[in-house]
Amino acid sequence: MKIDREEIFRYVKEKYNTSPDYPWERDVLSAVLRKSNKKWYGLVMNVRRSVIDEKGAGNVDILNVKCTPVVREVLIAEGKAIPAYHMNKRLWISIPLDSGISFAEICGVIDESYELVK
């Protein structure tokens, strides 16, 4: 199962009235999800798969979100997430959108991240 980044963008637009923000001119695929206070609660990036899996080839979309230590450990143990790429690895995770995670789980971690970011 693969989650499409556009599904995520539709979800956050409907639930939080958030539109993706593309702050980097040289990286038009990385989209920041911000609360009204400008704090990030999510980041969708397209990265080389080898960055998250040394045996991987090609590129993959990932979602970075903040989460509790319990959720972090469960998702990492299930192989659905890794310690965050380009973020605090204790507080954030990266979820490859082709990791087998369900859309309901994605929505749950987005909601948790939104609540955790103050």
C-alpha positions in Angstrom: 0.0 0.0 0.0 1.3 3.4 -0.9 -0.1 6.7 0.5 -0.2 9.6 -2.0 1.1 12.9 -0.7 -2.0 14.6 -2.2 -4.2 12.5 0.1 -2.3 13.9 3.1 -2.7 17.5 1.8 -6.4 17.0 1.4 -6.7 15.6 4.9 -4.9 18.5 6.6 -6.8 21.0 4.5 -10.1 19.6 5.6 -9.2 19.0 9.2 -6.8 21.9 10.0 -7.3 24.3 7.1 -3.6 23.8 6.4 -2.1 24.2 2.9 1.3 22.8 2.1 4.1 25.5 2.2 7.0 25.1 -0.2 9.7 27.3 1.5 12.7 26.2 -0.6 13.2 27.4 -4.1 15.7 24.6 -4.9 13.4 21.8 -3.5 10.0 22.1 -4.9 8.9 18.7 -3.6 9.4 19.4 0.1 6.2 20.7 1.7 5.9 22.0 5.2 2.7 21.6 7.2 2.4 24.5 9.6 0.0 25.5 12.4 -1.4 29.1 12.4 1.5 29.9 14.8 3.9 28.9 12.0 5.3 25.9 13.9 5.8 22.8 11.8 3.7 19.7 12.6 4.6 17.9 9.4 7.0 17.8 6.5 6.5 15.8 3.3 9.8 15.2 1.4 11.0 13.3 -1.6 14.3 11.7 -0.7 16.7 9.2 -2.2 15.6 5.8 -0.8 19.3 5.1 0.1 19.1 7.8 2.7 16.6 5.8 4.7 17.5 2.3 3.5 21.1 1.7 2.5 20.0 -1.0 0.0 17.3 1.1 -1.5 17.3 2.6 -5.0 15.3 5.5 -6.5 13.3 8.0 -4.6 10.5 7.8 -2.0 8.1 10.3 -0.4 8.3 10.5 3.4 6.3 12.2 6.0 8.1 13.6 9.1 5.9 14.1 12.2 6.4 14.6 15.9 5.1 11.8 18.1 5.2 10.4 21.6 8.0 7.9 22.5 5.5 5.0 22.6 4.1 5.7 19.1 7.7 6.2 17.9 8.8 2.8 19.2 5.8 0.9 17.9 5.9 2.3 14.4 9.7 1.7 14.2 9.3 -1.8 15.5 6.6 -2.5 12.9 8.9 -1.3 10.1 6.5 1.6 9.3 8.8 4.4 10.4 12.4 5.2 11.0 14.0 7.8 13.3 13.5 11.2 11.6 15.4 12.2 8.6 16.6 15.9 9.0 14.7 16.3 12.4 15.2 15.6 16.0 15.4 11.8 16.1 14.1 11.5 19.6 10.9 13.4 19.0 10.2 13.0 15.3 9.8 10.0 12.9 10.0 9.6 9.2 7.3 7.5 7.6 8.0 6.3 4.0 4.7 6.6 2.3 5.1 3.1 0.8 5.9 1.4 4.1 2.6 -0.3 4.4 1.1 2.1 6.9 -2.6 2.7 6.4 -4.1 6.1 5.7 -6.0 5.9 9.0 -2.6 5.5 10.8 -1.2 8.4 8.8 -4.1 10.6 9.9 -3.6 9.5 13.5 0.1 10.4 13.6 -0.7 13.7 11.9 -3.3 14.5 14.5 -0.9 13.6 17.3 1.9 15.7 15.8 -0.6 18.7 15.4 -1.5 18.4 19.1 2.1 18.0 20.3 3.5 21.0 18.5 2.8 24.0 20.7 
